[in-house]
Amino acid sequence: MANMELIRDHQSSLPGNAPLDCEMCPRLVAFRNDNIEKYPDYFNGPVPAFGAQDAELLIVGLAPGLKGANRTGRPFTGDYAGDLLYPTLIKFGFANGTYDSRIEDGLTMKKAIITNAVRCVPPQNKTIGEEERNCRPFLIEQIEKLPTIRIILALGLVAHNAVLSTYGEKKSAFKFAHNQMHTLSNGLTMIDSYHCSRYNTNTGRLTTEMFEDVFTSITQYLK
């Protein structure tokens, strides 16, 4: 069962989180209600960001996974993507502790925060434009109220485009490419990575070495 006390702590401790009873997206709300019936012990709600108030690195993913963050209530926790992301964060000094695929594992973030472009789990793990637009104000608030952020890691094309849309940038001027850095018009830097999903790693599109190369670039940039 999701630890609601810890989830509410995460929800209240950082800006830019969607209300836990958010109803802006009818398709996502209907899917949430179906999941409440199927998986009553799951979190089943807009997953709050997880990280440090003084974050220099903002990691933006696509959306919660059905049996990952939608179950546990913490981004990238409980699914395969987290099995790659969190150990990498620990290795490069952006997290402390041991990742154990559950919100009660005691893991803490250091100078980093993790969020999603869309906060609720979508059917077939695919968001639509309306949902991305509806969630955009939460991402804007998160960035604006965390002034220490210096670099944004976009995990996948949807997250890449969400960040560009947040700042009104022309997508044609910032082509998505793995381990590619982009200087945005407001002075922030965005770096791209293929999403650390099971599909991408199983097909070899993303290897552990490739993912760690991105974090090497990030740590060098933040020096």
Accessible surface in RSA format (square Angstrom, percent):
REM  Atomic radii and reference values for relative SASA: ProtOr
REM  Chains: A
REM  Algorithm: Lee & Richards
REM  Probe-radius: 1.40
REM  Slices: 20
REM RES _ NUM      All-atoms   Total-Side   Main-Chain    Non-polar    All polar
REM                ABS   REL    ABS   REL    ABS   REL    ABS   REL    ABS   REL
RES MET A   1   181.52  94.0 116.23  76.9  65.29 155.4  79.77  67.8 101.75 134.8
RES ALA A   2    11.37  10.5   1.73   2.7   9.65  21.9   5.52   7.8   5.86  15.5
RES ASN A   3    44.00  30.3  36.71  35.5   7.29  17.6   9.80  23.6  34.20  33.1
RES MET A   4    67.30  34.9  63.04  41.7   4.27  10.2  56.29  47.9  11.02  14.6
RES GLU A   5   129.98  74.6 123.32  93.3   6.66  15.9  42.04  81.3  87.95  71.8
RES LEU A   6    54.82  30.5  54.82  39.2   0.00   0.0  54.82  38.5   0.00   0.0
RES ILE A   7     0.00   0.0   0.00   0.0   0.00   0.0   0.00   0.0   0.00   0.0
RES ARG A   8   130.93  55.0 128.90  65.7   2.02   4.8  49.59  67.8  81.34  49.3
RES ASP A   9    73.67  51.6  71.58  71.2   2.08   4.9  21.09  49.6  52.58  52.4
RES HIS A  10    28.60  15.6  28.26  19.6   0.34   0.9  16.50  17.0  12.10  14.1
RES GLN A  11    43.75  24.5  39.22  28.7   4.52  10.8   0.64   1.4  43.10  32.7
RES SER A  12    91.04  76.9  55.49  74.1  35.55  81.9  45.25  96.4  45.79  64.1
RES SER A  13    56.55  47.8  42.54  56.8  14.01  32.3  45.57  97.0  10.98  15.4
RES LEU A  14    10.97   6.1   2.79   2.0   8.18  20.6   5.04   3.5   5.92  15.9
RES PRO A  15    28.06  20.5  17.01  15.5  11.05  40.2  27.40  22.6   0.66   4.1
RES GLY A  16     2.80   3.4   0.00   N/A   2.80   3.4   0.05   0.1   2.74   6.1
RES ASN A  17    19.17  13.2   1.93   1.9  17.24  41.5   1.94   4.7  17.23  16.7
RES ALA A  18     4.21   3.9   1.48   2.3   2.72   6.2   1.48   2.1   2.72   7.2
RES PRO A  19    64.35  46.9  58.96  53.7   5.39  19.6  64.26  53.1   0.09   0.5
RES LEU A  20    54.01  30.1  38.31  27.4  15.70  39.5  38.52  27.1  15.49  41.7
RES ASP A  21   107.62  75.4  98.67  98.2   8.95  21.2  41.34  97.3  66.29  66.1
RES CYS A  22    18.77  14.2  13.16  14.7   5.61  13.2   5.42  13.7  13.35  14.4
RES GLU A  23   131.11  75.3 107.17  81.1  23.94  57.0  26.46  51.2 104.65  85.4
RES MET A  24    88.65  45.9  68.06  45.0  20.59  49.0  41.09  34.9  47.57  63.0
RES CYS A  25    12.78   9.7  11.27  12.6   1.50   3.5   4.75  12.0   8.03   8.7
RES PRO A  26    95.84  69.8  85.73  78.1  10.11  36.7  91.82  75.8   4.01  24.9
RES ARG A  27    81.09  34.0  71.38  36.4   9.71  23.1  59.70  81.6  21.40  13.0
RES LEU A  28     5.29   2.9   4.59   3.3   0.69   1.7   4.59   3.2   0.69   1.9
RES VAL A  29    25.01  16.5  25.01  22.6   0.00   0.0  25.01  21.7   0.00   0.0
RES ALA A  30    54.99  50.6  48.98  75.6   6.02  13.7  53.86  75.8   1.14   3.0
RES PHE A  31    37.73  18.9  35.88  22.2   1.85   4.8  37.08  22.5   0.65   1.9
RES ARG A  32    24.67  10.4  23.72  12.1   0.95   2.3  11.10  15.2  13.56   8.2
RES ASN A  33    76.31  52.6  73.69  71.2   2.62   6.3  24.54  59.1  51.77  50.0
RES ASP A  34    74.87  52.4  72.52  72.2   2.35   5.6   8.62  20.3  66.25  66.1
RES ASN A  35     2.07   1.4   2.07   2.0   0.00   0.0   0.02   0.0   2.05   2.0
RES ILE A  36    80.76  46.0  79.05  58.9   1.70   4.1  79.05  56.9   1.70   4.6
RES GLU A  37   150.03  86.1 120.51  91.2  29.52  70.3  43.64  84.4 106.40  86.9
RES LYS A  38   140.46  68.5 111.05  68.1  29.41  70.0  70.19  63.2  70.27  74.9
RES TYR A  39    57.56  26.9  53.47  30.4   4.09  10.6  34.07  25.6  23.50  29.0
RES PRO A  40    98.77  72.0  73.88  67.3  24.89  90.5  74.77  61.7  24.00 149.2
RES ASP A  41    74.07  51.9  71.85  71.5   2.21   5.2  14.05  33.1  60.01  59.9
RES TYR A  42    42.06  19.6  31.28  17.8  10.77  28.0  17.38  13.1  24.67  30.4
RES PHE A  43    17.56   8.8   3.44   2.1  14.12  36.7   3.66   2.2  13.90  39.8
RES ASN A  44    12.51   8.6   3.89   3.8   8.62  20.8   2.70   6.5   9.80   9.5
RES GLY A  45     5.79   7.1   0.00   N/A   5.79   7.1   4.21  11.5   1.58   3.5
RES PRO A  46     2.06   1.5   1.16   1.1   0.90   3.3   1.18   1.0   0.88   5.5
RES VAL A  47     4.66   3.1   0.21   0.2   4.46  10.7   0.32   0.3   4.34  11.8
RES PRO A  48     2.00   1.5   0.07   0.1   1.93   7.0   1.55   1.3   0.45   2.8
RES ALA A  49     0.02   0.0   0.00   0.0   0.02   0.0   0.01   0.0   0.01   0.0
RES PHE A  50    14.14   7.1  13.66   8.5   0.48   1.2  14.14   8.6   0.00   0.0
RES GLY A  51    23.25  28.7   0.00   N/A  23.25  28.7   0.90   2.5  22.35  50.1
RES ALA A  52    15.83  14.6   9.93  15.3   5.90  13.4  15.83  22.3   0.00   0.0
RES GLN A  53   108.36  60.6  94.82  69.3  13.54  32.2  56.85 121.0  51.51  39.1
RES ASP A  54    64.56  45.2  62.21  61.9   2.35   5.5  29.98  70.6  34.57  34.5
RES ALA A  55     0.00   0.0   0.00   0.0   0.00   0.0   0.00   0.0   0.00   0.0
RES GLU A  56    41.65  23.9  41.65  31.5   0.00   0.0   1.79   3.5  39.87  32.6
RES LEU A  57     0.00   0.0   0.00   0.0   0.00   0.0   0.00   0.0   0.00   0.0
RES LEU A  58     0.00   0.0   0.00   0.0   0.00   0.0   0.00   0.0   0.00   0.0
RES ILE A  59     0.00   0.0   0.00   0.0   0.00   0.0   0.00   0.0   0.00   0.0
RES VAL A  60     0.00   0.0   0.00   0.0   0.00   0.0   0.00   0.0   0.00   0.0
RES GLY A  61     0.00   0.0   0.00   N/A   0.00   0.0   0.00   0.0   0.00   0.0
RES LEU A  62    31.04  17.3  30.80  22.0   0.24   0.6  30.80  21.6   0.24   0.7
RES ALA A  63    14.55  13.4   0.00   0.0  14.55  33.1   0.00   0.0  14.55  38.5
RES PRO A  64     1.99   1.4   0.21   0.2   1.78   6.5   1.99   1.6   0.00   0.0
RES GLY A  65    19.98  24.6   0.00   N/A  19.98  24.6  17.00  46.7   2.98   6.7
RES LEU A  66    53.59  29.8  47.99  34.3   5.60  14.1  47.99  33.7   5.60  15.1
RES LYS A  67   116.95  57.1 111.80  68.6   5.14  12.2  57.84  52.1  59.11  63.0
RES GLY A  68     1.09   1.3   0.00   N/A   1.09   1.3   0.00   0.0   1.09   2.4
RES ALA A  69     0.93   0.9   0.93   1.4   0.00   0.0   0.93   1.3   0.00   0.0
RES ASN A  70     2.61   1.8   2.61   2.5   0.00   0.0   0.08   0.2   2.54   2.5
RES ARG A  71    80.04  33.6  79.52  40.5   0.52   1.2  22.35  30.5  57.68  35.0
RES THR A  72     8.02   5.7   5.05   5.1   2.97   7.1   8.02  10.8   0.00   0.0
RES GLY A  73     0.08   0.1   0.00   N/A   0.08   0.1   0.00   0.0   0.08   0.2
RES ARG A  74     2.26   1.0   2.26   1.2   0.00   0.0   0.00   0.0   2.26   1.4
RES PRO A  75     1.09   0.8   1.09   1.0   0.00   0.0   1.09   0.9   0.00   0.0
RES PHE A  76    13.13   6.6   9.29   5.8   3.84  10.0  10.84   6.6   2.29   6.6
RES THR A  77     0.00   0.0   0.00   0.0   0.00   0.0   0.00   0.0   0.00   0.0
RES GLY A  78    18.93  23.3   0.00   N/A  18.93  23.3   2.43   6.7  16.50  37.0
RES ASP A  79    43.54  30.5  34.04  33.9   9.49  22.5  30.86  72.6  12.68  12.6
RES TYR A  80    72.53  33.9  65.89  37.5   6.64  17.3  35.02  26.3  37.51  46.2
RES ALA A  81     8.23   7.6   6.74  10.4   1.49   3.4   6.74   9.5   1.49   4.0
RES GLY A  82     0.00   0.0   0.00   N/A   0.00   0.0   0.00   0.0   0.00   0.0
RES ASP A  83    70.46  49.4  56.18  55.9  14.28  33.8  21.64  50.9  48.82  48.7
RES LEU A  84    20.96  11.7  18.37  13.1   2.59   6.5  20.79  14.6   0.17   0.4
RES LEU A  85     0.00   0.0   0.00   0.0   0.00   0.0   0.00   0.0   0.00   0.0
RES TYR A  86     0.00   0.0   0.00   0.0   0.00   0.0   0.00   0.0   0.00   0.0
RES PRO A  87    61.13  44.6  54.56  49.7   6.57  23.9  56.58  46.7   4.56  28.3
RES THR A  88     4.51   3.2   2.65   2.7   1.85   4.4   1.60   2.2   2.90   4.4
RES LEU A  89     0.00   0.0   0.00   0.0   0.00   0.0   0.00   0.0   0.00   0.0
RES ILE A  90    55.28  31.5  44.83  33.4  10.45  25.2  44.83  32.3  10.45  28.3
RES LYS A  91   137.30  67.0 101.65  62.4  35.65  84.9  77.24  69.5  60.06  64.0
RES PHE A  92    47.25  23.6  28.53  17.7  18.72  48.7  34.85  21.1  12.39  35.5
RES GLY A  93    36.94  45.6   0.00   N/A  36.94  45.6  28.86  79.2   8.08  18.1
RES PHE A  94    12.22   6.1  12.22   7.6   0.00   0.0  12.22   7.4   0.00   0.0
RES ALA A  95     2.52   2.3   0.00   0.0   2.52   5.7   0.00   0.0   2.52   6.7
RES ASN A  96    77.00  53.1  74.06  71.6   2.94   7.1  23.78  57.2  53.21  51.4
RES GLY A  97    49.44  61.0   0.00   N/A  49.44  61.0  30.35  83.3  19.09  42.8
RES THR A  98   102.04  72.6  96.03  97.4   6.00  14.3  63.80  85.7  38.24  57.8
RES TYR A  99    26.86  12.5   7.59   4.3  19.27  50.1   7.59   5.7  19.27  23.8
RES ASP A 100    74.95  52.5  66.55  66.2   8.41  19.9  13.46  31.7  61.49  61.3
RES SER A 101    42.59  36.0  38.71  51.7   3.88   8.9  22.83  48.6  19.75  27.7
RES ARG A 102   110.70  46.5 110.64  56.4   0.05   0.1  43.90  60.0  66.80  40.5
RES ILE A 103    10.04   5.7   2.90   2.2   7.13  17.2   2.90   2.1   7.13  19.4
RES GLU A 104    72.47  41.6  51.38  38.9  21.09  50.2  31.08  60.1  41.39  33.8
RES ASP A 105    23.79  16.7   0.89   0.9  22.90  54.1   3.14   7.4  20.65  20.6
RES GLY A 106    57.76  71.2   0.00   N/A  57.76  71.2  41.94 115.1  15.82  35.4
RES LEU A 107     7.18   4.0   0.00   0.0   7.18  18.1   0.00   0.0   7.18  19.3
RES THR A 108    75.02  53.4  73.47  74.5   1.55   3.7  64.51  86.7  10.50  15.9
RES MET A 109    19.11   9.9   0.39   0.3  18.72  44.6   0.39   0.3  18.72  24.8
RES LYS A 110   106.12  51.8 103.35  63.4   2.77   6.6  51.99  46.8  54.13  57.7
RES LYS A 111    82.26  40.1  80.72  49.5   1.54   3.7  46.92  42.2  35.33  37.6
RES ALA A 112     0.00   0.0   0.00   0.0   0.00   0.0   0.00   0.0   0.00   0.0
RES ILE A 113     0.00   0.0   0.00   0.0   0.00   0.0   0.00   0.0   0.00   0.0
RES ILE A 114     0.00   0.0   0.00   0.0   0.00   0.0   0.00   0.0   0.00   0.0
RES THR A 115     1.18   0.8   0.32   0.3   0.87   2.1   0.87   1.2   0.32   0.5
RES ASN A 116     4.58   3.2   3.53   3.4   1.06   2.5   0.64   1.5   3.94   3.8
RES ALA A 117     3.31   3.0   0.69   1.1   2.62   6.0   0.95   1.3   2.36   6.3
RES VAL A 118     0.14   0.1   0.14   0.1   0.00   0.0   0.14   0.1   0.00   0.0
RES ARG A 119     2.05   0.9   1.83   0.9   0.22   0.5   1.84   2.5   0.20   0.1
RES CYS A 120    13.15   9.9  12.70  14.2   0.45   1.1   3.51   8.9   9.64  10.4
RES VAL A 121     6.79   4.5   5.59   5.1   1.20   2.9   5.59   4.9   1.20   3.2
RES PRO A 122     1.71   1.2   0.00   0.0   1.71   6.2   0.00   0.0   1.71  10.6
RES PRO A 123    18.49  13.5  18.02  16.4   0.47   1.7  18.08  14.9   0.41   2.6
RES GLN A 124   146.53  81.9 115.41  84.3  31.12  74.1  62.36 132.7  84.17  63.8
RES ASN A 125    86.47  59.6  78.21  75.6   8.26  19.9  28.34  68.2  58.13  56.2
RES LYS A 126   146.15  71.3 142.73  87.6   3.42   8.1  88.68  79.8  57.47  61.2
RES THR A 127    21.90  15.6   1.50   1.5  20.40  48.6   0.00   0.0  21.90  33.1
RES ILE A 128    73.10  41.6  68.43  51.0   4.67  11.3  73.10  52.6   0.00   0.0
RES GLY A 129    35.14  43.3   0.00   N/A  35.14  43.3  22.64  62.1  12.50  28.0
RES GLU A 130    82.82  47.5  80.30  60.8   2.52   6.0  22.68  43.9  60.14  49.1
RES GLU A 131     2.12   1.2   2.04   1.5   0.08   0.2   1.68   3.3   0.44   0.4
RES GLU A 132    39.36  22.6  36.07  27.3   3.29   7.8   1.76   3.4  37.60  30.7
RES ARG A 133   140.26  58.9 131.22  66.9   9.04  21.5  50.77  69.4  89.49  54.2
RES ASN A 134    36.37  25.1  30.82  29.8   5.55  13.4   5.20  12.5  31.17  30.1
RES CYS A 135    10.26   7.8  10.25  11.4   0.01   0.0   0.00   0.0  10.26  11.1
RES ARG A 136    52.52  22.1  49.96  25.5   2.56   6.1  15.39  21.0  37.12  22.5
RES PRO A 137    77.01  56.1  71.26  65.0   5.75  20.9  72.78  60.1   4.24  26.3
RES PHE A 138    28.96  14.5  28.96  17.9   0.00   0.0  28.96  17.6   0.00   0.0
RES LEU A 139     1.83   1.0   1.83   1.3   0.00   0.0   1.83   1.3   0.00   0.0
RES ILE A 140    55.21  31.4  54.82  40.8   0.39   0.9  55.21  39.8   0.00   0.0
RES GLU A 141    57.91  33.2  56.09  42.4   1.82   4.3  17.47  33.8  40.44  33.0
RES GLN A 142     0.00   0.0   0.00   0.0   0.00   0.0   0.00   0.0   0.00   0.0
RES ILE A 143    13.76   7.8   9.16   6.8   4.59  11.1   9.16   6.6   4.59  12.5
RES GLU A 144   127.93  73.4  99.72  75.4  28.21  67.2  41.18  79.6  86.75  70.8
RES LYS A 145   124.92  60.9 104.40  64.1  20.52  48.8  66.20  59.6  58.72  62.6
RES LEU A 146     2.59   1.4   1.59   1.1   1.00   2.5   1.59   1.1   1.00   2.7
RES PRO A 147   118.56  86.4  83.44  76.1  35.12 127.7  93.18  76.9  25.38 157.7
RES THR A 148    58.70  41.8  50.04  50.7   8.66  20.6  57.38  77.1   1.32   2.0
RES ILE A 149    10.30   5.9   1.83   1.4   8.46  20.4   1.83   1.3   8.46  23.0
RES ARG A 150    91.41  38.4  88.20  45.0   3.21   7.6  37.99  51.9  53.42  32.4
RES ILE A 151     0.00   0.0   0.00   0.0   0.00   0.0   0.00   0.0   0.00   0.0
RES ILE A 152     0.00   0.0   0.00   0.0   0.00   0.0   0.00   0.0   0.00   0.0
RES LEU A 153     0.00   0.0   0.00   0.0   0.00   0.0   0.00   0.0   0.00   0.0
RES ALA A 154     0.00   0.0   0.00   0.0   0.00   0.0   0.00   0.0   0.00   0.0
RES LEU A 155     0.88   0.5   0.00   0.0   0.88   2.2   0.00   0.0   0.88   2.4
RES GLY A 156    11.40  14.1   0.00   N/A  11.40  14.1  11.40  31.3   0.00   0.0
RES LEU A 157    99.52  55.4  93.07  66.6   6.45  16.2  93.07  65.4   6.45  17.4
RES VAL A 158    48.96  32.2  45.74  41.4   3.22   7.8  46.98  40.8   1.98   5.4
RES ALA A 159     0.16   0.1   0.00   0.0   0.16   0.4   0.00   0.0   0.16   0.4
RES HIS A 160     2.37   1.3   2.37   1.6   0.00   0.0   0.91   0.9   1.47   1.7
RES ASN A 161    38.87  26.8  38.60  37.3   0.27   0.6   9.40  22.6  29.47  28.5
RES ALA A 162     9.33   8.6   5.81   9.0   3.51   8.0   8.84  12.4   0.49   1.3
RES VAL A 163     0.00   0.0   0.00   0.0   0.00   0.0   0.00   0.0   0.00   0.0
RES LEU A 164     0.00   0.0   0.00   0.0   0.00   0.0   0.00   0.0   0.00   0.0
RES SER A 165    28.30  23.9  11.05  14.8  17.25  39.7   9.85  21.0  18.45  25.8
RES THR A 166    18.92  13.5   1.92   1.9  17.00  40.5   2.01   2.7  16.91  25.6
RES TYR A 167    55.67  26.0  30.66  17.4  25.00  65.1  36.18  27.2  19.49  24.0
RES GLY A 168    68.32  84.2   0.00   N/A  68.32  84.2  35.72  98.0  32.60  73.0
RES GLU A 169    26.35  15.1  15.13  11.4  11.22  26.7   1.57   3.0  24.78  20.2
RES LYS A 170   159.16  77.6 150.58  92.4   8.57  20.4  99.34  89.4  59.82  63.7
RES LYS A 171    96.23  46.9  86.76  53.2   9.47  22.5  57.91  52.1  38.32  40.8
RES SER A 172    82.20  69.5  62.29  83.1  19.91  45.9  44.50  94.8  37.70  52.8
RES ALA A 173    71.18  65.4  35.09  54.2  36.09  82.1  46.56  65.6  24.62  65.2
RES PHE A 174    29.17  14.6  27.13  16.8   2.04   5.3  28.01  17.0   1.16   3.3
RES LYS A 175   146.13  71.3 139.41  85.5   6.73  16.0  95.45  85.9  50.69  54.0
RES PHE A 176    47.67  23.9  21.86  13.5  25.82  67.2  21.86  13.3  25.82  73.9
RES ALA A 177    42.14  38.7  37.16  57.3   4.98  11.3  42.14  59.3   0.00   0.0
RES HIS A 178    37.90  20.7  18.02  12.5  19.87  50.8  18.02  18.6  19.87  23.1
RES ASN A 179    54.50  37.6  35.58  34.4  18.91  45.5   7.97  19.2  46.53  45.0
RES GLN A 180    81.69  45.7  79.53  58.1   2.15   5.1   9.35  19.9  72.34  54.9
RES MET A 181    63.43  32.8  49.97  33.1  13.46  32.1  31.11  26.4  32.33  42.8
RES HIS A 182    18.41  10.1  12.38   8.6   6.03  15.4   9.89  10.2   8.52   9.9
RES THR A 183   100.21  71.3  81.78  82.9  18.43  43.9  50.55  67.9  49.66  75.1
RES LEU A 184     3.47   1.9   0.03   0.0   3.44   8.7   0.07   0.1   3.40   9.1
RES SER A 185    97.76  82.6  53.32  71.2  44.44 102.4  50.37 107.3  47.39  66.4
RES ASN A 186    78.05  53.8  37.87  36.6  40.18  96.8  40.70  98.0  37.35  36.1
RES GLY A 187    51.11  63.0   0.00   N/A  51.11  63.0  31.20  85.6  19.91  44.6
RES LEU A 188    27.03  15.1  26.08  18.7   0.95   2.4  26.47  18.6   0.55   1.5
RES THR A 189     7.73   5.5   7.73   7.8   0.00   0.0   2.40   3.2   5.33   8.1
RES MET A 190     0.00   0.0   0.00   0.0   0.00   0.0   0.00   0.0   0.00   0.0
RES ILE A 191     0.08   0.0   0.08   0.1   0.00   0.0   0.08   0.1   0.00   0.0
RES ASP A 192     0.00   0.0   0.00   0.0   0.00   0.0   0.00   0.0   0.00   0.0
RES SER A 193     0.00   0.0   0.00   0.0   0.00   0.0   0.00   0.0   0.00   0.0
RES TYR A 194    50.24  23.5  49.54  28.2   0.70   1.8  10.92   8.2  39.32  48.5
RES HIS A 195    38.41  21.0  37.28  25.9   1.13   2.9  30.87  31.8   7.54   8.8
RES CYS A 196     0.00   0.0   0.00   0.0   0.00   0.0   0.00   0.0   0.00   0.0
RES SER A 197    31.73  26.8  30.27  40.4   1.46   3.4  27.42  58.4   4.31   6.0
RES ARG A 198   137.48  57.7 133.87  68.2   3.60   8.6  44.03  60.2  93.45  56.6
RES TYR A 199   159.71  74.6 152.67  86.9   7.03  18.3 113.03  84.9  46.67  57.5
RES ASN A 200    11.89   8.2  11.89  11.5   0.00   0.0   0.00   0.0  11.89  11.5
RES THR A 201    29.16  20.7  11.69  11.8  17.48  41.7  11.86  15.9  17.30  26.2
RES ASN A 202   105.59  72.8  69.39  67.1  36.20  87.2  24.45  58.8  81.14  78.4
RES THR A 203    79.61  56.6  41.49  42.1  38.11  90.8  48.67  65.4  30.94  46.8
RES GLY A 204    41.66  51.4   0.00   N/A  41.66  51.4  24.34  66.8  17.32  38.8
RES ARG A 205   128.18  53.8 114.90  58.6  13.28  31.6  38.50  52.6  89.68  54.4
RES LEU A 206     0.72   0.4   0.00   0.0   0.72   1.8   0.00   0.0   0.72   2.0
RES THR A 207    60.08  42.7  54.83  55.6   5.25  12.5  57.25  76.9   2.83   4.3
RES THR A 208    75.93  54.0  70.58  71.6   5.35  12.7  41.98  56.4  33.95  51.3
RES GLU A 209   127.10  73.0 121.76  92.1   5.34  12.7  39.77  76.9  87.33  71.3
RES MET A 210    53.52  27.7  53.11  35.2   0.40   1.0  39.49  33.6  14.02  18.6
RES PHE A 211     0.00   0.0   0.00   0.0   0.00   0.0   0.00   0.0   0.00   0.0
RES GLU A 212    36.29  20.8  36.13  27.3   0.16   0.4   5.98  11.6  30.31  24.7
RES ASP A 213    64.81  45.4  62.78  62.5   2.03   4.8  10.79  25.4  54.02  53.9
RES VAL A 214     0.00   0.0   0.00   0.0   0.00   0.0   0.00   0.0   0.00   0.0
RES PHE A 215     0.00   0.0   0.00   0.0   0.00   0.0   0.00   0.0   0.00   0.0
RES THR A 216    53.58  38.1  53.40  54.1   0.18   0.4  39.56  53.1  14.02  21.2
RES SER A 217    26.48  22.4  23.46  31.3   3.02   7.0   8.19  17.5  18.28  25.6
RES ILE A 218     0.00   0.0   0.00   0.0   0.00   0.0   0.00   0.0   0.00   0.0
RES THR A 219    35.65  25.4  31.12  31.5   4.53  10.8  25.33  34.0  10.32  15.6
RES GLN A 220   111.44  62.3  96.64  70.6  14.80  35.2  25.76  54.8  85.68  65.0
RES TYR A 221    77.03  36.0  58.25  33.1  18.78  48.9  47.48  35.7  29.55  36.4
RES LEU A 222    25.51  14.2  11.93   8.5  13.58  34.1  12.18   8.6  13.33  35.9
RES LYS A 223   195.33  95.3 131.73  80.8  63.60 151.4 117.40 105.7  77.94  83.0
END  Absolute sums over single chains surface
CHAIN  1 A     9921.4       7927.1       1994.3       5192.5       4728.8
END  Absolute sums over all chains
TOTAL          9921.4       7927.1       1994.3       5192.5       4728.8
